[in-house]
């Protein structure tokens, strides 16, 4: 494994020194050309990604440099120590893609997907190349804490990749139901945020047993969103956040207005520029799809894309609007939390999995979501040292943030997987019987919970099949 690491260093270190935008432009373009994508399309994708990386970095600088003064004043006046800067998903994705190991894990996961398709262990072809950064970051966490134990990191990434593909197959009938899609539609997703499904399923079963009477008070999300209207928009939430931080930091009226406008601008642009990342990898995703389709002729398979194909369901946005203020309140009072939600205030790492498991029952989504928030905040706090070190290593540390400040993401997808990665990494860095036993117990519990969840989904899918059969008669 050390030879692989040294080879990767020799190949990618010159690229890393160019900076994340230039590096990813070159890498993405060459990968797309290797997959026989038209040269102009390959260059277009590479340029889009480089522009998105550059733009998101400038927005982060704008947000953090202006909010840091108020946050420092808030910490000083209240004694509440929330010193970790929340960058949101896009900058953390940028930082992760800046690591040479992300491309290595991408290769591992593509090979895994091909093998599982070939031996009929999945029906999903994962073309969501960009979001490989989620499992890759878990691998990087292990490398960080284990002092570069690539074998441990690779094994865990393979476990995650296998479970994600299995989960995408399990969820497919639910997606058909939620979006009224025919069985012939191949759309599903392998996104890591749906790996929260097993934990949510536990809460959902508790609701079934003890609180099912609450379902009769459920309400329509589309109606709620229409009533909220402008007040729940991204830029409105950004403005509230600016006012909130300004008041907490005892800023002047002029400074509060400035923070409100900057917050509104940044949250709106986060979402807009975030879509560029997805479109940037479309040529490469299509190239991989074409490549594998030619080699698996006649095979019908699902296509795993990014999670937003289900974003048309109003429940996702209604619950996200409700979660935003709850996130801040919980962050202020939660023991062990060191991060104040800023970039992650629109809780897209939380709401999609809630929708799938509860099938759009709003009351369940909200209550279970509140119980989930601490898991995400603690995970965001725990991964901050690794995110910060990686950002500095690749030269992507935000310029507007003080050098000694930690950076992270408050609602980063896969919080449980992040904890497991840290446990495995610490064991790899300092092996002992006790740490080994903890890792084994944690992995066994994680896998048992997943396979219990899989059985629940199989029962649900059998019911879908039974209903479809009756409808055909």
C-alpha positions, 0 to 999 in steps of 0.5 A, spaced: 500 500 500 505 504 501 508 504 494 501 506 491 501 512 496 508 514 493 505 513 486 499 517 487 503 522 491 508 523 485 503 523 480 498 528 483 502 532 487 504 537 482 497 537 480 495 539 487 500 545 487 496 548 481 490 549 486 483 546 486 480 549 480 486 548 476 487 541 478 480 539 477 479 542 471 485 538 468 483 531 472 476 532 470 477 533 462 482 528 462 478 523 465 472 525 460 476 524 454 478 517 457 471 515 457 471 517 450 467 524 451 467 529 445 473 533 447 469 540 447 464 537 452 469 534 456 473 541 456 466 544 458 465 540 464 472 541 466 471 549 466 464 549 469 467 545 475 473 550 475 468 556 475 464 553 480 470 552 485 472 559 484 466 562 485 464 558 491 471 560 494 469 567 493 462 566 496 465 563 503 470 568 503 465 574 503 460 570 508 466 568 513 470 574 513 463 579 515 460 574 520 467 572 523 467 579 527 460 578 530 461 571 532 467 573 535 463 578 539 458 573 541 462 568 543 466 573 548 459 576 550 456 570 552 461 565 553 458 560 548 464 557 544 462 555 537 468 557 534 468 552 528 466 555 522 460 552 518 462 552 510 456 548 508 457 542 503 460 545 497 466 548 500 467 541 503 466 537 497 471 542 494 476 540 499 475 533 499 476 533 491 482 536 492 485 530 495 489 525 491 485 519 495 478 521 492 480 519 485 483 513 488 477 511 492 473 513 485 476 508 481 475 503 487 468 504 487 467 504 479 470 497 479 466 495 485 460 497 481 462 493 475 463 487 479 456 487 483 453 488 476 456 483 473 455 478 479 447 480 479 448 483 486 445 490 484 441 493 479 444 500 479 449 503 475 452 509 479 453 515 475 453 520 480 460 521 480 461 528 483 458 525 490 463 520 490 466 525 495 462 523 501 465 516 502 471 518 499 471 523 505 470 517 510 476 514 507 480 520 508 478 521 515 481 514 516 487 516 513 488 522 517 487 518 524 491 512 522 497 516 519 495 513 512 493 506 513 490 506 506 488 498 507 483 500 512 480 506 509 479 502 502 476 496 506 471 501 509 470 505 503 468 498 499 463 496 505 460 503 504 460 503 496 456 496 497 451 498 502 449 504 498 448 500 492 444 495 496 440 501 498 439 504 492 435 498 489 431 497 496 429 505 495 427 504 488 419 502 489 419 508 494 421 513 489 416 510 484 411 511 489 413 518 491 414 521 484 408 516 481 414 514 476 412 507 472 417 501 473 420 502 467 423 509 469 430 507 471 431 513 476 434 512 483 440 514 487 446 512 491 447 518 495 450 517 502 444 521 505 440 516 505 444 511 509 441 515 515 434 511 513 436 505 518 436 510 524 430 513 521 426 507 520 427 505 528 424 512 529 418 510 524 417 503 527 416 507 534 411 511 531 407 505 528 407 502 535 406 508 540 404 514 536 400 512 530 394 517 532 399 523 530 398 521 523 391 523 523 393 531 524 398 530 518 398 536 514 399 538 506 407 540 505 405 544 498 400 548 502 404 550 508 410 552 503 405 556 499 403 560 505 410 561 507 412 563 500 417 569 501 418 568 508 421 561 507 426 562 501 433 561 501 435 569 501 430 570 506 433 565 511 440 568 509 437 575 512 434 572 518 441 569 519 444 575 518 440 579 523 440 573 528 448 573 528 448 581 528 444 581 534 447 576 538 454 579 536 451 586 539 453 589 532 450 596 530 444 597 526 448 598 520 452 592 521 446 588 522 443 590 515 450 589 512 450 582 515 443 580 513 444 582 506 450 578 505 447 572 509 441 573 503 446 573 498 451 567 500 445 562 501 442 564 495 448 563 491 450 557 495 444 553 492 445 556 485 452 555 484 451 548 487 448 546 481 454 547 477 458 542 480 452 537 478 452 539 471 460 539 471 460 532 471 455 530 467 459 529 461 463 524 465 457 520 468 454 520 461 461 517 458 461 512 464 454 510 462 456 509 455 462 505 457 458 500 461 452 499 457 456 497 451 459 491 456 453 489 459 448 489 453 441 487 454 442 488 461 436 492 464 439 496 470 437 502 474 441 509 474 443 512 480 443 519 480 444 525 485 438 526 490 435 532 487 431 528 482 426 527 488 426 535 490 420 536 487 416 533 493 414 539 497 415 536 504 423 536 503 423 544 503 417 545 508 421 541 513 428 544 511 424 551 513 422 548 519 429 545 521 433 552 520 431 555 526 431 549 530 438 547 528 440 554 531 437 553 537 439 546 538 446 548 536 446 553 542 444 549 547 447 542 545 453 539 549 459 537 546 457 541 539 462 546 537 459 549 530 454 554 529 450 552 522 451 557 517 453 554 510 449 548 512 443 551 515 438 549 509 438 542 512 439 538 505 443 532 509 437 531 513 430 531 509 431 527 503 432 520 507 426 523 512 421 523 506 423 516 503 422 512 510 416 516 512 413 517 505 412 524 506 408 524 513 410 531 515 409 530 523 414 524 523 419 528 518 419 534 523 419 530 530 424 525 527 428 530 524 429 534 531 432 528 534 437 527 528 440 534 529 444 532 535 447 527 531 449 531 525 452 537 529 456 532 533 459 529 527 460 536 524 464 538 530 468 531 530 470 532 523 473 539 523 480 537 525 480 533 518 477 538 514 481 543 516 488 540 515 486 537 509 484 544 506 490 547 508 494 541 505 491 542 498 491 550 499 483 551 499 483 554 506 478 560 506 482 566 506 476 570 510 477 565 516 482 566 521 488 561 520 487 558 527 480 557 526 477 550 525 472 549 519 467 544 517 459 542 515 454 542 520 449 538 516 454 533 512 451 527 510 453 520 513 454 522 520 454 515 523 459 513 517 463 519 519 463 517 527 465 510 524 471 512 520 474 516 526 473 510 530 477 505 525 482 511 524 484 511 531 484 504 531 489 504 525 493 509 528 494 506 535 492 499 535 489 496 542 485 490 544 480 495 547 480 500 541 479 493 536 473 491 540 470 498 540 471 498 532 468 491 531 462 492 536 460 498 532 461 495 525 457 489 527 451 494 530 452 498 524 451 492 519 445 489 523 441 495 523 442 496 516 440 489 514 434 489 519 432 496 515 433 492 509 428 487 511 423 492 513 424 495 506 423 488 502 416 487 506 414 494 503 417 493 496 413 486 497 406 490 498 408 495 493 408 489 488 402 486 491 398 492 490 401 493 482 399 485 481 392 487 483 391 493 479 393 489 473 387 484 474 
